[in-house]
Amino acid sequence: MRSGPNIIPWSDVRRVLVIRLRSIGDTVLATPVLSTLRRELPQAEIDIALEAWVAPLLEGLEGVGIQSIGADAAARLRAAARLKKRRYDAVINLHGGSTSSTLTAATLAKYRLGFSHYRFPRTYTHLYGSPADLWGTTELHSVEQQLAILALAGIEVDRAEPTTLPVNAAAEAAVSSRVAAKGPLALLHPAAAYETKQWPAANFARVAEHLASLGFHVAAVAARNETETLASVRQAANCVIQAFDDLTLPEVTALARRADVFVGNDSGIAHIAAAVGTPSVVIFGSSNRVHWRPWTQARHEIVFEEFACQPCPGDRCREFGEPRCILDIPVTNVINALDRITAAAGTRTPPSASI
C-alpha cells in the first residue's frame, strides 16, 4: 500500500462496497476490481451493488456479497436504507451517475471514492482527477479505467487483472441437458442494443454455414425480446442452428464456457465469453474499440471497418443515415478471423471436412 494525503488507510477498513450499475458488460468488466480488493484487502468484507436484473451473473463469486438494486424509486429507497445498515467503511463508485452517487451518499461511509467528473461531487470524500493521471494516456480499456481508482487510492493493482465469472453447477447442468453437441460447439450472439452495433442477420447466417461445414454444432443466444433476430438468422441459414432465448445469465455463462468459439457483436455476451476464456471474434461498429475490446488472454480478434466518425454515441447514425460502420463489414473478414482463431485454438475439424 502506498501512503499520502489522499490515500485511504486500507488496513483499518473492514467492509467495502463497490457500486457498478447498468449493463452485463459493465458488470463483467468490474470483476478485476473485485479480484484486486479480495487479494489486497484480505481482512475486509467485499460487496458489490448491481441492478437486480444483472445481479445473478455474479452470484457465487468467491468472497463477494451481492447487493441487488431494484429499478423503481421505491426499490432504490429500500436499497439505500439496506446499504446504510451495512455500515461500510469505504464505498468505491465505478459508475458515477445520479443513482449511484445517491446510493454512495446514503451509505454514510467514512471513505467515499469517485472521479471528479461524477455527478454530485460533494457526495465523495475522495475524488480523483482522471485515470489518465495514473496511466499517462486517455486510450484506456474500461478495466484499466476502473482499476485506476484503486491505484490512485493507494491499492496495488495489476493492470492486466483478468475478468472472471463464477461457475454455477445448476446452470452448467441445465445447459448440458439442452445442448446436444457431438463435436465442437460454436456460439453466436447476433443481437445488440443499437442497430449501429448489430451486424446483419444474413451475415451471421453465412458464418453459421461456414462453422457447420467445419463440423461445429452451431448455437445462437439472445434475450427474450431479441427472438426475432434469432429467427432471422435461422431462416437465412442453410444449416441447423440451435437457438436459445430463455437462458438465465448463469446459463448464458455456462453455454459460453462450454463453447469452443464465440462470434458476436460487441455486447455484454461477448464480455461473458471473454471472461470464461472462450476464443472469440467480436464485430465492432459504432463502439470505442479501445475501451470495449475483449479483455481476455484467450485467442481473439476484433473485426471492423474504419470510419472517421467512430466512435459515436451509437443510438443512431448521424453521418450516413444508416450505420455503414457495421453494415459494410464483409462476411469474408469475419470468416477469415474465425479461421485464424479456430486454427490457433485447435478447435477446427480435420482438413477432410468440406468447406
C-alpha positions, 0 to 999 in steps of 0.5 A: 500500500502506498501512503499520502494525503489522499490515500485511504488507510486500507488496513483499518477498513473492514467492509467495502462496497463497490457500486457498478450499475447498468449493463452485463458488460459493465458488470463483467468488466468490474470483476478485476476490481473485485479480484484486486480488493479480495487479494489486497484487502484480505481482512475486509468484507467485499460487496458489490451493488448491481441492478437486480436484473444483472445481479445473478451473473455474479452470484457465487463469486468467491468472497463477494456479497451481492447487493441487488438494486431494484429499478423503481424509486421505491426499490432504490429507497429500500436499497439505500436504507439496506446499504446504510445498515451495512455500515461500510467503511469505504464505498468505491463508485465505478459508475458515477451517475445520479443513482449511484452517487445517491446510493454512495451518499446514503451509505454514510461511509467514512471513505467515499471514492469517485472521479471528479467528473461524477455527478454530485461531487460533494457526495465523495470524500475522495475524488480523483482527477482522471485515470489518465493521471495514473496511466499517462494516456486517455486510450484506456480499456474500461478495466484499466479505467476502473482499476485506476481508482484503486491505484490512485487510492493507494491499492496495488493493482495489476493492470492486466487483472483478468475478468472472471465469472463464477461457475454455477453447477445448476446452470452448467447442468441445465445447459448440458441437458439442452445442448446436444453437441457431438463435436465442437460447439460454436456460439453466436450472439447476433443481437445488440442494443443499437442497430449501429452495433448489430451486424446483419442477420444474413451475415451471421447466417453465412458464418453459421454455414461456414462453422457447420461445414467445419463440423461445429454444432452451431448455437445462437443466444439472445434475450427474450425480446431479441427472438426475432433476430434469432429467427432471422438468422435461422431462416437465412441459414442453410444449416441447423442452428440451435437457438436459445432465448430463455437462458438465465445469465448463469446459463448464458455463462455456462453455454459460453464456457462450454463453447469452443468459439464465440462470434458476436457483436460487441455486447455484454455476451461477448464480455461473458465469453471473454471472461470464461476464456472462450476464443472469440471474434467480436464485430465492432461498429459504432463502439470505442474499440479501445475501451470495449475490446475483449479483455481476455488472454484467450485467442481473439480478434476484433473485426471492423471497418474504419470510419472517421466518425467512430466512435459515436454515441451509437443510438443512431447514425448521424453521418450516413443515415444508416450505420455503414460502420457495421453494415459494410463489414464483409462476411469474408473478414469475419470468416477469415478471423474465425479461421485464424482463431479456430486454427490457433485454438485447435478447435477446427475439424480435420482438413477432410471436412468440406468447406 
